[in-house]
Amino acid sequence: MAYDDLVPDLERANAARMYDYLLGGAHNFAVDREAADRALTRRADLAEVARANRRFLARAVRWCLDHDVDQFLDLGSGVPTVGNVHEIAHGYAPGARIAYVDIEPVAVAAGRSLVSGSDLVTVTHGDLRQPDSVLGAPTVAGLLDLTRPVAVLAVAVLHFVPGDRTALLDGYRRALAPGSVLALSHGSDDVDDPELAARVRAGVEAYRGTASEAHLRTRAEIVDALGGEDRLVPPGLVELEDWPVPQSARPGTGMFGALSRLGAG
């Protein structure tokens, strides 16, 4: 698909471009900045939550590389900013392969420009809700070897996808080799701190009317989406900043993160 075929929706704010703005990026529009600023009036720590999520992504990628998983399928990869998966991975394993997938045209066009000329990184315009289509795309199927373990990254994206996340992720699990990994972070108001729960819900409300409305899930629902408690890598599903080591000095984010090891189906 040519860049000119990727036409962004400029009538409504988009979560990928809002996230880029919160992280200090330049691939966003006035409608995204205005929506993000409104969101910050509802939840003042939203930019720090975005940064915490980025830190979790980096730790998850490094864990995968430490456990001999050097292929990555980044679903809902978003607009490229500092700390992309390929930057992290190639710093440790120069031969790592990364397939980015996003539905947002600006994210895709910017990503393609960033990785142009690389034989180890691709960017696909695709809908993560269609696993067969994503996995069958030439830029994914031609890069990743599905007979070897792959790390599927669903980081801060599934709370923007309505419906049954477990069934959705099953579509990817069925295609992956034993030893593959699913890394996920997801917002939830299923927390012990009532004030934090209220902040999480306020943040969700801030996305109403955008192209990316948010949908919270309980911790149990997130674990189920990951394939069940028995598949989780220690320490299991925890507050984002506490994976894999507790960080008591950091405030809660209302985001949970975990990795699970996947079987053949």
C-alpha positions as CSV (number, residue, x, y, z in Angstrom):
1,M,0.0,0.0,0.0
2,A,1.4,3.4,-1.0
3,Y,1.7,6.2,1.5
4,D,-0.9,8.2,-0.4
5,D,-3.5,5.5,0.2
6,L,-3.2,6.0,3.9
7,V,-5.7,8.8,4.6
8,P,-6.0,9.7,8.3
9,D,-9.3,10.6,10.0
10,L,-8.7,14.3,11.0
11,E,-12.3,14.8,12.3
12,R,-11.8,12.8,15.5
13,A,-8.8,12.4,17.8
14,N,-7.1,9.0,17.7
15,A,-5.5,7.2,20.6
16,A,-2.2,6.4,18.7
17,R,-1.7,10.1,17.8
18,M,-2.8,11.2,21.3
19,Y,-0.2,8.8,22.8
20,D,2.4,10.2,20.5
21,Y,1.6,13.7,21.8
22,L,1.7,12.6,25.5
23,L,5.1,11.1,24.8
24,G,6.3,14.3,23.2
25,G,6.2,13.2,19.6
26,A,5.4,15.2,16.5
27,H,3.1,12.9,14.5
28,N,-0.2,14.3,15.8
29,F,-2.8,17.0,14.8
30,A,-4.6,19.8,16.6
31,V,-7.6,17.5,17.2
32,D,-5.4,15.0,19.0
33,R,-3.6,17.6,21.0
34,E,-6.9,19.2,22.1
35,A,-8.3,15.8,23.1
36,A,-5.1,14.9,25.0
37,D,-5.1,18.2,26.8
38,R,-8.8,17.6,27.8
39,A,-7.8,14.2,29.0
40,L,-5.1,15.6,31.1
41,T,-7.6,17.9,32.9
42,R,-9.5,14.7,33.8
43,R,-6.4,12.6,34.7
44,A,-3.4,14.7,35.3
45,D,-0.9,11.8,35.4
46,L,-1.9,10.5,31.9
47,A,1.5,11.4,30.3
48,E,3.3,9.6,33.1
49,V,1.1,6.6,32.5
50,A,2.1,6.6,28.9
51,R,5.8,6.8,29.9
52,A,5.3,3.9,32.3
53,N,3.8,1.9,29.6
54,R,6.8,2.6,27.4
55,R,9.1,1.4,30.1
56,F,7.1,-1.8,30.5
57,L,7.4,-2.4,26.7
58,A,11.2,-2.1,26.9
59,R,11.5,-4.5,29.9
60,A,9.2,-7.0,28.1
61,V,11.3,-6.9,24.9
62,R,14.5,-7.4,26.9
63,W,12.9,-10.4,28.8
64,C,12.0,-12.0,25.5
65,L,15.5,-11.6,24.1
66,D,17.0,-13.0,27.3
67,H,14.8,-16.1,26.8
68,D,15.7,-16.7,23.1
69,V,12.7,-15.1,21.5
70,D,14.0,-12.7,18.8
71,Q,10.9,-12.2,16.6
72,F,8.3,-9.7,17.5
73,L,4.8,-9.0,16.2
74,D,3.8,-5.6,17.6
75,L,0.0,-5.2,17.4
76,G,-1.3,-1.6,17.5
77,S,2.3,-0.4,17.4
78,G,1.3,3.2,17.2
79,V,3.3,6.2,16.0
80,P,7.0,5.7,16.1
81,T,8.6,7.5,19.1
82,V,11.9,7.0,20.9
83,G,12.1,3.5,22.4
84,N,10.5,1.6,19.5
85,V,10.7,-2.2,19.7
86,H,13.3,-2.4,16.9
87,E,15.5,0.1,18.6
88,I,15.3,-1.8,21.9
89,A,15.7,-5.2,20.3
90,H,18.6,-4.3,18.0
91,G,20.5,-2.9,20.8
92,Y,20.7,-6.4,22.3
93,A,20.2,-8.6,19.2
94,P,21.0,-7.0,15.9
95,G,19.4,-9.8,14.0
96,A,16.0,-9.6,15.7
97,R,13.0,-9.3,13.4
98,I,10.1,-6.9,14.1
99,A,6.7,-6.7,12.3
100,Y,4.7,-3.6,13.3
101,V,1.0,-3.6,12.7
102,D,-1.4,-0.6,13.1
103,I,-4.7,0.5,11.6
104,E,-3.9,4.3,12.0
105,P,-2.6,5.7,8.7
106,V,-0.3,8.3,10.3
107,A,1.3,5.6,12.5
108,V,1.8,3.4,9.4
109,A,3.2,6.1,7.1
110,A,5.6,7.4,9.8
111,G,6.7,3.9,10.7
112,R,7.4,3.0,7.1
113,S,9.5,6.1,6.7
114,L,11.5,5.3,9.8
115,V,12.4,1.8,8.9
116,S,12.7,2.2,5.1
117,G,15.5,0.0,3.7
118,S,15.6,-2.4,6.6
119,D,15.4,-6.1,5.9
120,L,14.5,-6.9,9.5
121,V,11.6,-4.5,10.2
122,T,8.3,-4.1,8.4
123,V,5.2,-2.0,9.0
124,T,1.8,-3.3,8.0
125,H,-1.5,-1.4,7.7
126,G,-3.8,-3.9,9.3
127,D,-6.6,-4.5,11.8
128,L,-5.4,-6.5,14.8
129,R,-9.0,-7.8,15.2
130,Q,-8.4,-10.0,12.1
131,P,-5.6,-12.4,13.1
132,D,-5.6,-14.4,9.9
133,S,-5.3,-11.3,7.8
134,V,-2.5,-9.9,9.9
135,L,-0.5,-13.1,10.0
136,G,-1.1,-13.7,6.3
137,A,0.0,-10.2,5.2
138,P,3.2,-10.5,3.1
139,T,5.0,-8.0,5.3
140,V,4.4,-10.3,8.3
141,A,4.4,-13.8,6.8
142,G,7.5,-12.9,4.7
143,L,9.4,-11.7,7.8
144,L,8.5,-13.8,10.7
145,D,9.1,-17.6,10.9
146,L,6.1,-19.0,12.7
147,T,7.8,-22.3,13.1
148,R,10.0,-20.5,15.7
149,P,8.8,-18.7,18.8
150,V,7.4,-15.2,18.3
151,A,6.6,-12.5,20.9
152,V,3.2,-11.0,20.2
153,L,3.1,-7.5,21.8
154,A,-0.4,-6.1,22.7
155,V,0.8,-3.2,24.8
156,A,-1.7,-0.5,25.8
157,V,-3.9,-1.3,22.8
158,L,-6.6,-3.9,23.8
159,H,-8.5,-1.5,26.0
160,F,-9.3,0.3,22.8
161,V,-10.8,-2.8,21.3
162,P,-14.3,-3.8,22.3
163,G,-15.5,-7.4,22.6
164,D,-14.0,-10.7,23.7
165,R,-10.2,-10.3,24.0
166,T,-9.6,-13.9,24.8
167,A,-11.2,-15.1,21.5
168,L,-9.3,-12.4,19.7
169,L,-5.9,-13.5,21.1
170,D,-6.7,-17.1,20.6
171,G,-6.6,-16.4,16.8
172,Y,-2.9,-15.5,17.3
173,R,-2.1,-18.3,19.8
174,R,-3.3,-21.0,17.4
175,A,-0.7,-19.9,14.8
176,L,2.3,-19.7,17.1
177,A,5.0,-22.2,17.9
178,P,5.6,-23.5,21.4
179,G,7.7,-21.1,23.5
180,S,6.1,-18.1,22.0
181,V,5.2,-15.1,24.2
182,L,2.3,-12.8,24.6
183,A,3.1,-9.5,26.3
184,L,0.1,-7.4,27.3
185,S,-0.7,-4.2,29.2
186,H,-4.2,-3.1,29.9
187,G,-6.0,-0.4,31.8
188,S,-8.3,-1.5,34.7
189,D,-10.2,0.1,37.6
190,D,-10.0,-3.2,39.4
191,V,-7.6,-1.8,41.9
192,D,-7.5,-1.6,45.7
193,D,-7.1,2.2,45.8
194,P,-10.5,4.0,45.3
195,E,-8.9,7.2,44.3
196,L,-6.8,5.5,41.6
197,A,-9.9,3.7,40.4
198,A,-11.7,7.0,40.0
199,R,-8.7,8.4,38.1
200,V,-8.7,5.4,35.7
201,R,-12.4,5.9,35.0
202,A,-11.9,9.6,34.5
203,G,-9.2,8.8,31.9
204,V,-11.6,6.4,30.1
205,E,-14.3,9.1,30.0
206,A,-11.8,11.5,28.3
207,Y,-11.7,9.2,25.3
208,R,-15.4,9.2,24.7
209,G,-16.2,10.7,21.3
210,T,-12.7,10.0,19.9
211,A,-12.0,7.4,17.3
212,S,-10.6,5.2,20.1
213,E,-13.0,4.8,23.0
214,A,-11.6,2.8,25.9
215,H,-13.1,-0.3,27.5
216,L,-11.8,-1.4,30.9
217,R,-11.6,-5.0,32.0
218,T,-11.1,-6.7,35.4
219,R,-7.9,-8.3,36.4
220,A,-9.5,-11.7,36.0
221,E,-10.6,-10.9,32.5
222,I,-7.1,-9.7,31.6
223,V,-5.6,-13.0,32.9
224,D,-8.1,-15.0,30.9
225,A,-7.1,-13.0,27.8
226,L,-3.5,-14.0,28.5
227,G,-4.5,-17.7,28.5
228,G,-4.9,-18.3,32.2
229,E,-2.9,-18.0,35.4
230,D,-0.8,-21.1,34.7
231,R,0.7,-19.6,31.6
232,L,1.8,-16.3,33.2
233,V,5.5,-15.6,33.6
234,P,6.4,-14.7,37.3
235,P,5.3,-12.4,38.9
236,G,2.1,-12.8,37.0
237,L,-0.3,-9.9,36.3
238,V,0.8,-6.9,38.3
239,E,0.7,-3.1,38.3
240,L,2.6,-2.0,35.3
241,E,5.6,-0.6,37.2
242,D,5.9,-3.7,39.3
243,W,6.8,-6.0,36.4
244,P,9.0,-7.9,36.8
245,V,10.3,-6.4,40.1
246,P,8.1,-4.4,42.6
247,Q,8.7,-0.7,42.6
248,S,7.1,0.5,45.8
249,A,8.3,4.1,45.3
250,R,6.3,4.6,42.1
251,P,2.6,5.6,42.2
252,G,0.0,3.3,40.8
253,T,-1.0,3.7,37.2
254,G,-4.2,1.6,36.9
255,M,-2.4,-0.3,34.2
256,F,-1.6,-4.0,34.6
257,G,1.1,-5.9,32.7
258,A,2.1,-9.5,32.2
259,L,3.8,-12.0,29.9
260,S,2.5,-15.4,29.2
261,R,4.3,-18.3,27.5
262,L,2.2,-19.9,24.7
263,G,1.8,-23.5,23.6
264,A,1.1,-24.8,20.2
265,G,-2.6,-23.8,20.3
